[in-house]
Amino acid sequence: MTDLVLTVTADDRAGLVSRLAQVVADRGGSWTTSSMAHLAGTFAGVVLVSVPADGVTPSLRTRGSGRRRHHGRRPRDPAAAGYGG
């Protein structure tokens, strides 16, 4: 399994989280944990998912257009990135 951190921003609307969860599930993945907020009518979320290596497709890395974009990135080691001890 490959861990990905997805960041999401979009105009807030019903079904957005369900749609994102379906994209992950369609690729055989699971939703590990998340943090979400609604700010001034905008939905913002950071989601940690695990997907099989063959489920990491370009469509999972970037979907949508405009403000509705999903980015997949591998989690970094905070120390290697220069954060913390």
Buried (B, 14 or more C-beta within 10 A) or exposed (E): EBBBBBEBBBEEEEEBBEBBBEBBBEBEBEBBEBEEEEEEEEBBBEBBBBBEEEBBEEEBEEBEEEEBEBBBEEEEEEEEEEEEE
